[in-house]
């Protein structure tokens, strides 16, 4: 598993990566594709998960349009005690 974070000009190669979790929406769909693409090197398949808040729903839908994909949804209830 790879949890992406902001990298400026560093290129990281991780072999046999099967999952990327975006715990924060990337600044653009281009960054999303770049990070998620780390799972598909050399014809391998992988999975990308995107965590977003209800306030970021509109941005996430924009990513779907720009990238040409449809995200499956899994709702998580978070309560702060």
QUINORFEN-V40040 format. One record per residue. N is the residue number from 1. SS is DSSP state (@ for helix, = for strand, . for the rest). OMEGA is omega in radians with two decimals (NA if undefined). NEAR is the number of other ideal C-beta (glycine too) atoms within 8 Angstrom. Layout:
n = [N/N]
ss = [SS/SS]
omega = [OMEGA/OMEGA]
near = [NEAR/NEAR]
This chain:
n = [1/2/3/4/5/6/7/8/9/10/11/12/13/14/15/16/17/18/19/20/21/22/23/24/25/26/27/28/29/30/31/32/33/34/35/36/37/38/39/40/41/42/43/44/45/46/47/48/49/50/51/52/53/54/55/56/57/58/59/60/61/62/63/64/65/66/67/68/69/70/71/72/73/74/75/76/77/78/79/80/81]
ss = [./=/=/./././././././././././././././=/=/=/=/././././././@/@/@/@/@/@/@/@/@/@/@/./@/@/@/./././=/=/=/=/./././@/@/@/@/@/@/@/@/@/@/@/@/@/@/./././././././././././././.]
omega = [3.12/3.07/-3.04/3.04/-3.06/3.01/-3.11/-3.11/-3.13/3.09/-3.11/3.09/3.10/-3.10/3.10/3.10/-3.08/-3.08/3.03/3.08/3.07/-3.11/3.08/3.14/3.04/-3.12/-3.13/3.10/3.11/3.09/3.10/-3.13/-3.13/-3.13/-3.11/-3.13/3.11/3.14/-3.02/-3.14/3.06/3.07/3.13/3.12/3.13/-3.09/3.06/3.09/-3.08/3.10/-3.13/3.12/3.12/3.10/-3.11/-3.09/-3.11/3.10/3.14/3.11/3.07/3.09/3.11/-3.13/-3.05/-3.08/-3.12/3.13/3.08/3.13/2.97/-3.04/3.02/-3.09/3.12/3.10/3.13/3.07/3.13/-3.12/NA]
near = [7/10/7/10/4/3/7/4/4/5/4/6/4/7/5/5/12/9/11/16/11/14/5/5/11/10/4/6/10/6/9/15/9/8/12/12/8/14/15/9/9/3/4/9/6/12/8/12/8/10/7/8/5/4/4/9/9/6/9/12/8/9/14/11/7/7/9/5/6/4/8/4/4/4/4/4/4/4/4/3/2]
